[in-house]
Each structure stands twice: as C-alpha cells, then as structure tokens.
C-alpha cells in the first residue's frame, strides 16, 4: 500500500455500484484496525459486519440517510470502554474514543487499499441501532460504515484545508518555527 496515495485519495462516498464486494476484504480491513494504538493494552473497539439486507435497511432508517441502505455490507464500529475506565478512571472514556478513532482510520485506509469505498456515518439513533443489533448498554456505537464500490470515481478532489491554517509552533497561534541557534 502506498500510504501517501491512500491518505490523499480516500474520501466519503454516497453512491455505490450494485456489485457485491468480497467480504474477505472487509474482514482484512477490520483486521488492520487491530494494529491501532491502545491505552494500557486494553483493546476496546468492536466491529459488527452486517450482510442481512433487512437489517441494513433498518440501520439506514436509523441513520436517516438513504445511501446507507444501498450496499451489501455495513460495518458498525463500537467501543466498550469498561476496561479503560477501570484502569484510568473517567479519562478511560476519552482513551477509548481516541482508540476507536485510530482503529477506524486504519480500517478506512485498508478499505481504500482494497479498492472499496465507504462513508463515515456519525449521525444515527444509537438506541435503535443497539436494539436492532442487540448491542449491550455498556457499549457505545462510534460510527456506521456502508461498504461497496464507488459508482463513479471522482476525477477532481476538493483540496483539504491548508496546512498553514492548522499548524502552530511551540504555542497556539505561533505561525512560524523559531530558528534555534546551536
């Protein structure tokens, strides 16, 4: 995998081909998520791969976004922060969320590497999806990912935010690197 290429080409997709992806590529992408950093060795991220079309339709309704229901597979990413909370107190909740984000990014890059497409869906009725998928109360749903092949490849990509608008040196708002004299 050319990591620079994957980072720059990965984007959210809302229109998918009807062609069914190989589920093994999705499993490999979930496997890539296991290599994300984890606080104290407490791996809290869980994945649910959904291929039942009726369940997919129900999840799409709870996301209130029709495109979610147009795929053959959905991955629901969850976190169970209990172990990190036991180890780190209230801060363990933050660590579990950070870990989920890192695992999701590994997953997304691997999805891109397999020639698949998705969209990070963060808007959904969590309680209802928990009921649909029988997710325990102590587990948080982090995101929903419809997985498929992009209907039409984008020829031009919107440029991302300029580096100068997000980078500071040594303190917030310091826009230039200090020249250190040795």
Residue, then its C-alpha position, 0 to 999 in steps of 0.5 A: x500500500x502506498x500510504x501517501x496515495x491512500x491518505x490523499x485519495x480516500x474520501x466519503x462516498x454516497x453512491x455505490x455500484x450494485x456489485x457485491x464486494x468480497x467480504x474477505x476484504x472487509x474482514x482484512x480491513x477490520x483486521x488492520x484496525x487491530x494494529x491501532x494504538x491502545x491505552x494500557x493494552x486494553x483493546x476496546x473497539x468492536x466491529x459488527x459486519x452486517x450482510x442481512x439486507x433487512x437489517x441494513x435497511x433498518x440501520x439506514x432508517x436509523x441513520x436517516x440517510x438513504x445511501x446507507x441502505x444501498x450496499x451489501x455490507x455495513x460495518x458498525x464500529x463500537x467501543x466498550x470502554x469498561x476496561x479503560x475506565x477501570x484502569x484510568x478512571x473517567x479519562x478511560x472514556x476519552x482513551x477509548x474514543x481516541x482508540x476507536x478513532x485510530x482503529x477506524x482510520x486504519x480500517x478506512x485506509x485498508x478499505x481504500x487499499x482494497x479498492x472499496x469505498x465507504x462513508x463515515x456515518x456519525x449521525x444515527x439513533x444509537x438506541x435503535x441501532x443497539x436494539x436492532x443489533x442487540x448491542x449491550x448498554x455498556x457499549x457505545x456505537x462510534x460510527x456506521x460504515x456502508x461498504x461497496x464500490x464507488x459508482x463513479x470515481x471522482x476525477x477532481x478532489x476538493x483540496x483539504x484545508x491548508x496546512x498553514x491554517x492548522x499548524x502552530x509552533x511551540x504555542x497556539x497561534x505561533x505561525x512560524x518555527x523559531x530558528x534555534x541557534x546551536 
